[in-house]
Amino acid sequence: MSGVDVQVTFQRAWSRDEVSSATMALFLIERQFADELDMTSDDATSVKAVNDEVGVSWLFSFLSADKRKTYCLYEAEDPDAIREAARRIGLPADVVVAVSELRPEQFA
């Protein structure tokens, strides 16, 4: 997937309540690539298949302006599952951080 150009459009807002279960936690994964990322729909399908096997869910990603770094939000039971999925698909998982959701409307 190295050298692949990724452009993602999100059609609707994501709601954690719609996709989560009691055993799943949120993780932010930072991935660094040597070359610009250029991901195809076949690549995304392969990632989803491996994620399904391992039991993790890719919710969405942000791509840096230079297209060499992604920040991906995942649901998983633990960080080891995310690292295993990344290993199987051949993607970096340079930093894996457990996170929680914080939205401005929570303070209104």
Steps between C-alpha positions, in 0.01 A plus 500: 500500500802723508488769234119487478285818498209492747204731485214420733156658516278436800130495418363546851605563855616199700334425828686278747167367630422359156810283472629423845453213734573472871835324442637732233726796574608789276860526380680762294773357277774715351654351186806643326579413139830548314314598182169673435208272580298396196231257612259334257155356567659153474746600774213619721312174438810302604537709816134441588533124445802475731336728757192277499716191556677662795188667643587868462300774327648785297268795561678774304837658433658839449776538240776758550553769235822332382314164475769325703319466831154380600309525826245221513219448748430134575288294735661191649510294816865595559800659327653160425211421264571822308869418476419147381270630225768751392765226494282269288421769242852644498410846632695692761343564839763734639294633790186340645323705768181418688268803474154609605251721323470866595261727309430874536125440546577314822579838654207700365 
